[in-house]
Amino acid sequence: MADLGRFGLLGALALALYALAAAALGGRAQRWEIVRSAVRALWGMAALEALAGGVLVAALVRRDYSFAYVAGHTRDAQALLYTVTAFWGGMEGSLLLWAVVLSAYSLAALRSVARERPQLLAGVAAVCAAVAGFFLVLLTSVASPFVTVPFPPQDGRGMNPLLLNPWMAIHPPALYLGFVGLTVPFAIVMAALWTGAAEEAGVLLARRWMLWAWYCLSLGLGFGAKWSYVVLGWGGYWAWDPVENAALMPWLVATAFLHSVMIQERRAMLRQWTVVLVVLAFGLSIFGTFLTRSGVLSSIHSFTQSPLGGYFLAFLAIAMLAAFGLVASRWEALRSPNVLDSALSRESAFLFNNVVLLTIAFAVFLGTVFPVLSEALTGRRMNVGPPFFDHIVTPLALGLLLLMGIGPLIAWRRASAESLRTSFLTPGAAGVVVGLALTAAGMRPPGAVLAFALCGFVAGTVALEFARGIRVRRAHHAEGILPSLAGLVLHNRRRYGGYVVHLGILLVVAGVTGSQVFSTQRVATVRPGDVVQIAGYRVRFDGLEQATREGALVVSARLRAFAGTRDLGPLEARKNLYLADSEATTEVALRSTPRDDLYVVLTGWTAGGDATLRLLVNPLVMWIWAGGLVLSFGAVLAMLPERRPVPVLVEAPAGAWSPGGP
């Protein structure tokens, strides 16, 4: 079995190298039969990688401990779900998943490009083959998942207990779909520059692929935040961890691209800028993979120390030098024919939006790599914590929120004072009303009041855009409000899907603001029957229980929650002690409502039955997850293809001019 997996990877590497050479030579010589052979080689590569992936899955499910990877990441007591997800629970398996996903993306991209822009086929095939070849080199020579041991153990070590959670089962694949998906727009843009198609540099074709990758990164970030909230037991969902930041940075750059490409599409501007954003997004995806697998930075999300760091840095350096060299060679050809007409224009608002997004990405990058830089320059490793990121990112995020509301209200090219006054009146009033109402209700932190007021402003902008669209549609169609709304959205999916995404982001901002600013917590040591009060809740401790489950000793604190005189029912906070690994995981007692979350963690206990509890009340956290759902709906809506008019062929009248005629 292991030999079959190794054969699959070696064969895939050979086909990837052939595809790279054939695509490059065939494209340069305009020999399309050679290019087609490169495409067929990529199909064969994908089949062999799928074979290797099937071998590893079979070994995991059968718990074949002769595979070192299987012995290190599964055990007899491990549930089947986590036995399968162990495929990407370790470094070698995650690299194989990366390669398999990249192959699937490559085939889909080649099919799309062959249909829409066949002149780019050779370049896209060459770039995809080069990236795939790098990962296959790692899998065949440095980090093979098919290493065997001469004396298989009776049982494996199992996965890290922190990964034994449904959210962690779907968090890594979603991120991989996003990270790997950034290869496709990169390949399309590089192919367009290579062939000299600088009029739009393939950016408009790459847009839909970038949107998909952005969507998958959004899902991955959301799933990871949920996992952190319910598993780690610290009461939060985002800690500015290096690996969290590694996923956030390409998301920010992809967001900037999705806004700037609208200007390129509408006004033929920012061609150079959008190309640079595509290259940066791909580079940051490789950089994030380096952070996860090099061990250069400490993170609960990363793999252990490995020899892969140098390989990733070398590949990243070569890829970025080649890409930016190609961009530089086409720089003048990429120059846009149009320029910014006025600072008071939608183009200007989108440009400021890009500046803020890139500033946030740079601040996150600097804070993430600062420990390594400080050690290299001073010999001492100095870490920067959440306060650094909070102080820099928070005001920038508020500025970004303001621009979200301003952008749709300003006309393209140049806005008049009268149009600005008319457009801003309703959304501005909505923001002011929200701010004043919250202040009157007793909200005092100025940052929180400003954040909620800006949310009201942006919500007013989105509502105004929908109202305008419905009014125009009803003027042309005899429809009610709801049919007009449905027709408006279905016939303008990209535009209104984007507005729905903005609404989702507003919900996330509201949830983050409420939970960060108004959270309360208390630590108490209690005996059975004791009651702890916190923020309007009473929590009664009813004693401890012990049980054994899936190889762990489970200690549970039985609780009952009350709000005033209302009985909210039982809760249970657990600690899972994996004695064989000296590991422990947390299962929080959680009661979630739209208003707040009651969050209880069992932090310790005594032989006499006393328990130490950490209790938190986190307001509005549910709105973060609701915002993720709304954002997801908007992104899917924006990705759906829009209806286009179908040309109708009619017979030309006698004597009419025809191409090639006299």
C-alpha positions in Angstrom: 0.0 0.0 0.0 2.7 2.5 0.9 4.6 1.7 -2.3 1.5 2.4 -4.3 1.2 5.8 -2.6 4.9 6.6 -3.2 4.5 5.5 -6.9 1.5 7.8 -7.3 3.5 10.8 -6.0 6.6 10.1 -8.0 4.5 9.6 -11.2 2.6 12.8 -10.4 5.9 14.7 -10.0 7.2 13.4 -13.4 4.0 14.4 -15.1 4.1 17.9 -13.4 7.6 18.5 -14.7 6.7 17.3 -18.2 3.6 19.6 -18.1 5.7 22.5 -17.1 8.2 22.0 -19.9 5.6 21.2 -22.5 3.4 24.1 -21.7 6.3 26.6 -21.7 7.8 25.3 -24.9 4.5 24.7 -26.7 3.2 28.1 -25.8 6.4 29.9 -26.9 6.5 28.0 -30.2 2.8 28.3 -30.7 2.6 24.5 -31.0 -0.8 23.8 -29.6 -0.5 20.0 -29.8 2.3 20.2 -27.3 0.2 22.5 -25.1 -2.6 19.9 -25.2 -0.2 17.2 -24.2 0.8 19.3 -21.2 -2.9 19.6 -20.2 -3.3 15.8 -20.6 -0.2 15.4 -18.3 -1.9 17.5 -15.7 -5.0 15.3 -15.9 -2.7 12.3 -15.3 -1.0 14.1 -12.4 -4.4 14.7 -10.8 -5.3 11.1 -11.2 -2.1 9.9 -9.6 -2.4 12.3 -6.7 -6.0 11.1 -6.1 -4.6 7.6 -6.0 -2.1 8.6 -3.4 -4.8 10.4 -1.4 -7.0 7.3 -1.6 -4.1 5.1 -0.3 -3.6 7.4 2.7 -7.4 7.5 3.5 -7.6 3.7 3.3 -4.6 3.4 5.6 -6.1 5.8 8.2 -9.5 4.1 8.1 -7.9 0.6 8.4 -5.6 2.0 11.1 -2.6 0.6 9.4 0.1 1.4 11.9 2.8 0.3 9.6 2.5 3.9 8.2 4.3 6.3 10.4 1.8 9.0 9.6 -1.1 6.8 10.6 0.6 5.8 13.9 1.3 9.4 14.7 -2.2 10.8 14.0 -4.8 8.2 14.9 -5.5 5.5 17.5 -8.0 2.7 18.1 -10.2 4.8 20.4 -10.4 7.7 18.0 -13.8 8.3 16.4 -14.1 7.6 12.6 -14.7 11.3 11.8 -11.4 12.3 13.3 -9.6 9.3 11.9 -10.6 10.6 8.4 -9.8 14.2 9.3 -6.4 13.1 10.4 -5.6 13.2 6.7 -5.0 16.9 7.1 -4.2 16.8 10.8 -0.5 16.4 10.3 2.1 18.2 8.1 2.6 15.5 5.5 -1.1 14.8 5.0 -1.9 18.5 4.8 0.7 18.9 2.0 -0.9 16.0 0.2 -4.4 17.6 0.6 -2.9 20.8 -0.7 -1.6 19.0 -3.8 -4.9 17.2 -4.5 -6.9 20.4 -4.1 -4.4 22.3 -6.4 -4.9 19.6 -9.1 -8.7 19.9 -8.9 -8.4 23.7 -9.2 -5.9 23.4 -12.1 -8.2 21.2 -14.1 -11.2 23.4 -13.5 -9.2 26.5 -14.4 -7.8 24.9 -17.6 -11.3 24.0 -18.7 -12.6 27.5 -18.1 -9.6 29.2 -19.8 -9.8 26.9 -22.8 -13.4 27.9 -23.3 -13.0 31.7 -22.6 -9.4 32.7 -23.3 -7.6 29.8 -25.1 -4.5 31.9 -25.8 -3.8 31.8 -22.0 -4.0 28.0 -21.8 -0.2 27.4 -22.0 0.7 30.0 -19.4 -2.0 28.8 -16.9 -0.9 25.2 -17.4 2.8 26.1 -16.9 2.2 28.1 -13.6 -0.1 25.4 -12.2 2.4 22.7 -13.1 5.2 24.7 -11.4 3.4 25.2 -8.2 2.2 21.6 -8.1 5.7 20.4 -8.9 7.1 22.3 -5.8 4.6 20.6 -3.5 5.3 17.2 -5.1 9.0 17.6 -4.6 8.3 18.2 -0.9 6.0 15.1 -0.7 8.5 12.8 -2.4 11.7 13.9 -0.8 11.2 15.8 2.4 7.7 15.1 4.0 6.3 11.9 2.6 3.1 10.6 4.2 4.1 7.1 3.1 7.1 6.4 5.4 6.7 3.0 7.0 8.1 1.6 10.3 9.6 -1.9 10.5 7.8 -2.8 13.8 4.2 -1.3 13.8 2.9 -0.4 17.3 -0.2 -2.0 18.7 -1.9 1.4 18.9 -1.2 4.9 17.5 -0.6 8.1 19.4 -3.7 9.8 17.9 -4.3 13.4 16.9 -3.7 16.3 19.1 -6.8 16.3 21.3 -7.4 20.0 20.5 -8.2 18.9 17.0 -10.9 16.5 18.0 -13.7 18.9 17.4 -16.2 19.2 14.5 -15.2 22.8 13.8 -11.6 21.8 13.4 -12.7 19.0 11.1 -13.9 21.7 8.6 -11.7 24.7 9.4 -8.5 23.5 7.7 -10.1 22.3 4.4 -11.9 25.6 4.1 -8.6 27.5 4.6 -6.8 25.2 2.1 -9.6 25.8 -0.5 -8.9 29.5 0.0 -5.1 29.4 0.1 -4.8 27.0 -2.9 -7.5 28.9 -4.8 -5.3 32.0 -4.9 -3.1 30.1 -7.3 -5.6 30.2 -10.1 -6.0 34.0 -10.4 -2.2 34.2 -10.1 -1.8 31.7 -12.9 -4.3 33.5 -15.1 -2.7 36.9 -14.6 0.9 35.6 -15.2 -0.3 33.8 -18.3 -1.9 37.0 -19.6 1.3 39.0 -19.0 3.4 36.3 -20.5 1.4 36.4 -23.7 1.4 40.2 -23.8 -2.4 40.5 -23.1 -1.9 43.6 -21.1 -5.1 45.4 -22.0 -6.7 43.9 -18.9 -4.1 41.4 -17.9 -6.5 38.6 -17.4 -7.8 40.3 -14.2 -11.4 40.2 -15.2 -11.3 36.5 -15.8 -9.4 36.0 -12.6 -12.1 37.9 -10.6 -14.5 35.0 -10.1 -11.6 32.7 -9.0 -10.4 35.4 -6.5 -14.0 35.8 -5.2 -14.2 32.0 -4.6 -10.9 31.9 -2.8 -11.9 35.0 -0.7 -15.2 33.2 0.2 -13.3 30.0 1.3 -10.9 32.1 3.4 -13.9 33.8 5.0 -15.4 30.4 5.9 -12.1 29.2 7.2 -11.6 32.3 9.4 -15.1 31.9 10.8 -14.8 28.2 11.5 -11.5 28.8 13.2 -12.9 31.6 15.4 -15.8 29.3 16.4 -13.4 26.5 17.3 -11.3 28.8 19.4 -14.3 30.1 21.2 -15.8 26.7 22.1 -12.6 24.6 22.6 -9.8 26.6 24.0 -11.8 27.9 27.0 -10.3 31.4 27.1 -13.5 33.1 26.3 -12.5 34.7 23.0 -12.4 33.9 19.3 -9.5 35.9 18.0 -6.1 36.2 19.6 -3.9 37.6 16.8 -2.1 34.3 16.7 0.6 34.1 14.0 -1.3 31.4 12.1 -4.6 33.3 12.4 -2.8 36.4 11.0 -1.4 34.2 8.2 -4.9 33.5 7.0 -6.1 37.1 7.5 -3.4 38.8 5.4 -4.3 37.2 2.0 -8.0 37.7 2.9 -7.4 41.5 3.3 -5.4 41.7 0.0 -8.1 39.6 -1.8 -10.7 42.0 -0.4 -8.8 45.0 -1.8 -8.6 43.2 -5.2 -12.3 42.6 -5.3 -12.9 46.4 -4.8 -10.2 47.6 -7.2 -11.2 45.3 -10.0 -14.6 47.0 -10.1 -12.8 50.2 -11.0 -10.8 48.4 -13.7 -14.0 46.9 -15.1 -16.0 50.2 -15.0 -13.3 52.8 -15.8 -10.3 50.8 -17.2 -8.3 52.2 -14.3 -5.9 50.6 -11.7 -4.6 47.8 -14.0 -1.1 47.9 -12.5 -2.5 48.0 -9.0 -4.9 45.0 -9.5 -2.1 42.9 -11.0 0.1 43.7 -8.0 -2.7 42.7 -5.6 -3.1 39.3 -7.3 0.7 38.6 -6.9 0.6 39.7 -3.3 -2.4 37.5 -2.4 -0.6 34.5 -3.9 2.6 35.3 -2.1 0.9 35.7 1.2 -0.8 32.3 0.8 2.6 30.7 0.4 4.0 32.8 3.3 1.1 31.6 5.5 1.9 28.0 4.6 5.5 28.7 5.5 4.5 30.1 8.9 2.3 27.0 9.6 5.0 24.5 8.7 8.3 26.0 9.6 8.0 26.2 13.3 9.7 29.7 13.1 6.8 31.2 15.2 5.0 29.7 18.2 1.4 29.0 17.6 -1.2 26.5 18.8 -2.3 26.1 15.2 1.0 25.3 13.7 2.8 22.0 13.1 6.0 21.2 14.9 9.5 22.1 13.8 10.3 20.8 10.4 12.9 21.2 7.6 10.3 22.7 5.3 10.8 26.3 6.2 13.8 26.9 4.0 12.1 25.2 1.0 9.1 27.4 1.3 11.1 30.6 1.6 13.2 29.7 -1.4 10.1 28.9 -3.5 8.4 32.1 -2.3 11.5 34.2 -3.2 11.7 32.6 -6.7 8.0 33.0 -7.4 7.9 36.6 -6.3 11.0 37.6 -8.2 9.7 35.9 -11.3 6.2 37.4 -10.9 7.2 40.9 -10.2 9.9 40.8 -12.9 7.2 39.9 -15.4 4.9 42.7 -14.0 7.8 45.1 -14.3 8.4 44.1 -17.9 4.8 44.9 -18.8 4.5 47.9 -16.5 4.1 50.5 -19.2 1.7 48.3 -21.3 -0.5 48.0 -18.1 -0.8 51.7 -17.7 -4.4 52.7 -17.6 -5.8 55.1 -20.2 -8.0 56.9 -17.7 -7.0 58.9 -14.6 -8.8 59.9 -11.4 -11.1 62.8 -12.3 -11.9 64.0 -8.8 -11.2 63.2 -5.1 -15.0 63.3 -4.7 -15.8 60.2 -6.7 -16.5 56.5 -6.2 -13.1 55.6 -7.7 -11.4 57.7 -5.0 -13.4 56.1 -2.2 -12.5 52.6 -3.5 -8.8 53.7 -3.8 -8.9 54.9 -0.1 -10.5 51.5 0.7 -7.6 49.7 -0.8 -5.1 51.9 1.0 -6.7 51.1 4.4 -6.9 47.4 3.6 -3.3 47.2 2.6 -2.2 49.3 5.6 -4.0 46.8 7.9 -2.4 43.9 6.1 1.1 45.5 6.5 0.5 46.2 10.2 -0.5 42.5 10.7 2.5 41.3 8.7 4.9 43.5 10.7 3.5 42.4 14.0 3.5 38.8 13.0 7.2 38.7 11.9 8.5 41.2 14.5 9.8 38.4 16.8 11.9 37.0 14.0 13.1 40.4 12.9 14.0 41.5 16.4 15.9 38.3 17.0 17.8 38.7 13.7 18.7 42.3 14.4 19.3 42.3 18.2 19.8 38.7 19.2 16.7 38.9 21.4 13.2 37.7 20.5 10.6 40.3 21.4 7.0 39.4 20.9 4.1 41.7 20.3 0.8 40.8 21.8 -2.8 41.7 21.0 -2.6 45.3 22.3 -0.2 46.1 19.5 -2.7 44.9 16.9 -5.7 46.3 18.6 -4.3 49.8 18.9 -3.3 49.9 15.2 -6.0 47.9 13.5 -9.1 49.2 15.4 -8.9 52.8 14.1 -8.1 51.6 10.6 -11.1 49.2 10.8 -13.4 52.1 11.8 -12.1 54.1 8.9 -12.8 51.1 6.6 -16.3 50.9 8.0 -16.8 54.6 7.2 -15.6 54.0 3.6 -18.1 51.1 3.3 -20.9 53.6 3.8 -19.4 56.4 1.7 -18.4 54.4 -1.5 -21.9 53.5 -2.8 -23.2 57.0 -2.2 -20.7 58.8 -4.4 -21.1 59.0 -8.2 -18.5 57.7 -10.6 -16.0 60.2 -12.0 -17.2 63.3 -10.1 -19.8 64.0 -7.5 -21.6 67.3 -7.1 -22.3 69.0 -3.8 -26.0 68.6 -4.3 -25.8 64.9 -5.1 -23.7 64.4 -2.0 -26.1 66.2 0.2 -29.1 64.2 -1.1 -27.3 60.9 -0.9 -25.8 61.3 2.6 -28.9 62.7 4.3 -30.7 59.4 5.1 -27.7 57.2 5.9 -26.0 60.0 7.9 -29.2 60.5 9.9 -29.4 56.8 10.6 -25.9 56.8 12.0 -26.5 59.9 14.1 -29.8 58.4 15.5 -28.0 55.2 16.4 -25.2 57.0 18.2 -27.5 59.3 20.1 -29.9 56.5 21.1 -27.1 54.4 22.5 -25.6 57.3 24.4 -29.1 58.1 25.8 -29.4 54.4 26.8 -26.2 54.7 28.9 -23.5 53.5 26.6 -20.4 55.4 27.5 -17.2 54.0 25.7 -16.8 56.5 22.8 -15.2 53.8 20.6 -18.2 51.5 21.0 -20.7 54.3 20.3 -18.7 55.3 17.2 -18.6 51.7 15.9 -22.3 51.2 16.3 -23.1 54.6 14.8 -20.9 53.7 11.8 -22.8 50.4 11.5 -26.0 52.4 11.4 -24.6 54.7 8.7 -23.5 51.7 6.5 -26.8 49.9 7.1 -28.6 53.1 6.0 -26.5 53.2 2.9 -27.3 49.6 2.0 -31.0 50.2 2.7 -31.0 53.3 0.6 -29.4 51.4 -2.3 -32.0 48.7 -2.1 -34.8 51.2 -1.9 -33.6 53.1 -4.9 -33.3 49.9 -6.9 -36.8 48.8 -5.9 -38.2 52.2 -6.8 -36.7 52.1 -10.2 -37.8 48.6 -10.9 -41.4 49.2 -9.8 -41.5 52.2 -12.1 -40.8 49.8 -15.0 -42.6 46.7 -13.8 -46.1 46.3 -12.3 -44.7 44.4 -9.3 -45.1 44.5 -5.5 -42.2 45.3 -3.2 -41.1 41.7 -2.5 -41.2 40.6 -6.2 -39.3 43.8 -7.1 -36.7 43.1 -4.5 -36.3 39.5 -5.7 -36.1 40.6 -9.3 -33.6 43.4 -8.5 -31.3 41.0 -6.7 -31.5 38.2 -9.2 -30.8 40.4 -12.1 -27.9 42.3 -10.4 -26.3 39.5 -8.3 -22.8 40.9 -8.1 -23.9 44.3 -7.0 -26.5 43.4 -4.4 -24.6 40.3 -3.3 -21.8 42.7 -2.4 -24.3 44.8 -0.4 -25.4 41.6 1.5 -21.8 40.8 2.2 -21.5 44.3 3.7 -24.5 43.7 5.9 -22.8 40.5 7.1 -19.7 42.4 8.0 -21.8 44.9 9.9 -23.2 42.1 12.1 -19.6 40.8 12.7 -18.4 44.3 13.7 -21.4 44.7 16.0 -20.7 41.3 17.6 -17.0 42.0 18.0 -17.6 45.5 19.5 -20.2 44.2 22.0 -18.2 41.2 23.1 -14.9 43.1 23.4 -16.1 46.2 25.1 -18.8 44.9 27.4 -17.7 41.4 28.4 -17.6 40.7 32.1 -16.0 37.8 33.9 -15.6 36.2 37.3 -13.6 33.4 38.8 -15.1 31.5 41.8 -14.3 28.4 43.8 -17.5 26.7 44.8 -18.9 23.8 46.7 -22.0 21.7 45.6 -25.1 23.9 46.1 -23.2 27.2 45.9 -24.5 29.9 43.6 -22.4 32.4 41.7 -23.9 35.7 40.3 -22.6 37.5 37.2 -24.2 40.2 35.0 -27.8 39.2 35.7 -27.3 35.5 35.7 -27.1 33.1 38.7 -25.2 29.8 38.2 -25.6 27.0 40.7 -22.9 24.3 41.0 -24.5 20.9 41.5 -21.3 18.8 41.8 -18.7 16.9 39.8 -18.9 13.7 37.7 -16.3 11.5 36.2 -16.4 9.2 33.2 -14.2 7.6 30.6 -14.8 8.5 26.9 -12.7 7.8 23.8 -9.5 7.3 25.8 -9.9 10.3 28.0 -10.9 10.8 31.6 -13.8 13.3 31.5 -14.5 15.5 34.6 -17.8 17.3 34.4 -19.1 20.2 36.5 -23.0 19.9 36.6 -24.5 23.4 36.6 -27.8 25.1 36.5 -28.4 28.6 35.3 -31.0 31.2 36.2 -31.9 34.7 35.0 -33.7 36.4 37.8 -36.4 33.8 38.8 -36.4 32.0 35.5 -34.8 28.6 35.3 -32.6 28.4 32.2 -31.9 24.7 32.5 -28.8 22.6 33.1 -25.4 23.2 31.8 -22.2 21.2 31.9 -18.6 22.3 31.7 -16.0 19.6 31.1 -12.3 18.9 31.2 -11.0 15.9 29.1 -7.8 14.5 30.4 -5.8 12.4 27.9 -3.5 10.7 30.4 -1.4 8.8 27.8 -0.4 12.2 26.2 -0.6 14.4 29.3 -3.0 16.6 27.3 -6.2 18.3 28.4 -9.0 19.9 26.4 -11.9 22.0 27.5 -15.6 21.8 26.7 -17.3 25.0 27.9 -20.8 25.3 29.2 -22.4 27.7 26.8 -25.8 29.3 26.7 -26.1 31.6 23.7 -28.8 34.1 23.0 -29.0 37.2 20.6 -28.3 39.4 23.7 -25.3 37.6 25.2 -23.5 34.3 25.9 -23.2 32.8 29.3 -19.8 31.0 29.2 -18.5 28.8 32.0 -15.2 27.0 32.1 -14.1 24.4 34.6 -10.6 25.4 35.5 -9.9 23.1 38.5 -11.3 20.9 41.2 -10.3 19.2 44.5 -10.7 15.6 45.7 -13.4 16.9 48.1 -15.6 17.9 45.2 -15.0 21.6 45.1 -14.6 23.3 41.7 -13.0 26.4 40.4 -15.2 28.0 37.7 -14.4 30.9 35.3 -17.6 32.6 34.3 -18.0 35.1 31.5 -20.9 37.0 30.0 -20.1 38.0 26.4 -22.7 40.3 24.8 -23.7 40.0 21.1 -21.4 37.1 20.2 -24.2 35.3 18.4 -24.2 38.2 15.9 -20.7 37.3 14.8 -21.8 33.9 13.7 -25.0 35.3 12.2 -22.9 37.8 10.3 -20.8 35.0 8.9 -24.0 33.3 7.6 -25.2 36.6 6.0 -21.7 37.2 4.5 -21.8 33.6 3.1 -25.2 34.1 1.5 -24.1 37.4 -0.1 -20.8 35.9 -1.5 -22.7 32.9 -3.0 -25.2 35.3 -4.5 -22.4 37.4 -6.0 -20.7 34.3 -7.5 -23.8 33.1 -9.3 -23.5 33.8 -13.0 -25.8 36.6 -14.2 -28.1 36.3 -17.1 -26.8 37.7 -20.3 -28.8 38.5 -23.4 -28.8 35.7 -25.9 -28.0 36.9 -29.4 -30.7 35.9 -32.0 -29.6 35.2 -35.5 -31.9 36.6 -38.2 -31.7 36.3 -41.9 -30.3 39.5 -43.5 -32.4 41.2 -46.1 -31.4 40.9 -49.7 -28.7 43.3 -50.8 -27.5 43.9 -47.2 -23.8 44.4 -46.6 -22.0 41.4 -45.1 -18.4 41.0 -43.8 -16.1 40.2 -46.7 -18.7 41.4 -49.2 -18.2 44.2 -51.7 
